[in-house]
Amino acid sequence: MASPGSEDGPDGPLAGHPRRLRPLTGELIAAVLGNRGYAVTTDADGGLVGRWEDNLVWFLRLGEAGELLQIRTMVAPAFHIEQVPALHAFCNSWNHERLWPKAFVHVDDDGAARVCGEVITDLERGVTPHQLDQLLDCGISTGCQLAAAVGQLPRGRQP
């Protein structure tokens, strides 16, 4: 898709010269995602979250000044706790063969195991809308690739 334009109103997060670095903000992330036609909402903790197929993708700002962008995908299929060793093996193989997203296993309080992926980028010096568009696209597309691969795993006994 096309990168964000240089104008979205005189005071909008995409306004101004397209090559000007700007601080990473939730408003900028939402504007770039909205420019692609993606719908996101704000969760209870203030993070942006969207749904791609049945998978949840969070767009979080971390670090002292919110300068770290974390795009975290939680894949839809849930696995029984007994499958955690096989999920660890899957994640290790994934991480060995691919750069993004970093895959790991998360076990919920109810004992359901899920595979998550994350892409993290340090944007301390700022980011252009075009750069952010590319980073968001990378996080979403590779998270969806991880989800598709996890969807092919045997599910065994359900949680």
N, C-alpha and C positions, 0 to 999 in steps of 0.2 A: 504494500500500500504506500501511498505517497506520504512523505513526511509532513509534519505540521506546517501550516502556512505561517507567514510572518505577522499576520494580524488576526486578532479575535476580539477586537474592541480596543480602545485606547488604554484601558487599564487591565486587560486580561493577561493571564499568565503566558500567553504565546505572543503578546504584542512586542514590538520592537524588532531590532535587527536579528535575523535568524541565526547568525553566528555568535551572538553575544552570550557569554556564559551567564547563567543565572543559578541561584541557589536551588537545591533540590527541595521542593515543597510538595505537600499533599495536593495542593491546588494545581501545580504544574503536572504532576503525575496524572491526576484526574482529567486535565485538559488534553493531554497527549493521548490518553486512552479513549476519551470521548471523540477526539478527532478521527480515530480509527473506527468509531461506531461501537465501541465496547461499553457495556454497561457495568458499572461498579457501584458498590454501596460502601458506607462506612460501618465498620463493626463496632462492638461495644468498647473496644480499646482504642478506637480512633484510626485503625488501619483501614486501608481500602481493600475490598475483596470483590472478586468476580467469579463467575462460573463458566468454565469451558467444558462442554459436554457435562458430565456429572462430577467433574473435578473442581475443587476450590483453589483459587489462586489469590494469594495475598500480596499486596504491594506495600511494604513496610519501610519506614525510615528509622534507622538505628544510628547509634553513635551520640556523642555529647551534643552535637549541633544538628542531628538528623541528616548527616552527610552520607551515610551509607544506605544504599538502596538494596533491599532484599526482596527478591521475587520468590515466594515460596508456594509450591504446588503440593496439595494433599490429594493423592489419587483416590478415586472413589472406592475401589474394592477394599473391603476389610477382610482380614485374615484372622484365624484363630491363633492364640498365643503359642500353640505348639509349632506353628509354622515360622516362628521368628528366626531360627537358625537358617532355614532355606531363604528367607527374605534377606538376611544379612549376606548370604553368599551371592544372591542376585545383585544387591547393592554394591558389593565389592567388585563384582565383575563389571557392572555398569560403570563404576568410577574408574576402573582400570582402562576401559575402552573409550571413554568419552570425557570431555572437559566439563560439559554442562548438561543438565544441572547436577550438582552434587546430590547423590541419592543417599538416604538413610531411612532407618526404621523408627517409627514412633509407636509406642504402645499407649493406648488410651487408658484412663482410669478403670474402664469397664473390661479391660483385658483384650480389646480388639487391637490388632496390629495393622498399621498402615505404612505404606511407603510414601515418603515425601521427597521432594527435590527442591533445591534452592540455588539461585544465582545471586551472588552478592558483588556489588561494585562500590568502590570508594569514590565519591564525587565531591570531595572536600573543596576542590577548586571551582566547582560549578559544572554545569552541563548545558548544552544547547538543546532546544526541543528536538532537533534531528537526532542527536546522539541519544537522548532519552528514548525516543521512538524506537531506535535500533536496539537498545538495551531491553526495553519492555518486550519487543517482539522476540528477542532471543530467549528471555525468561519464559514467556508464554509458550512459544513453539517447542522449546526443548522440554518444558514441563509436560506438554501434551504428548511428546514422543515417549517420555518416561511412563506416563499413564497408559499409553497404548501397549508398551512392553509389559507392564505389570498386569494389564488385563489379559495377557496370554498365559500368565502363570496359573498352575493348578490351584484351585481354591481350597480343596479339602473340606474339612468340617468348618461350618460357618460359626462366627463368634456369636 
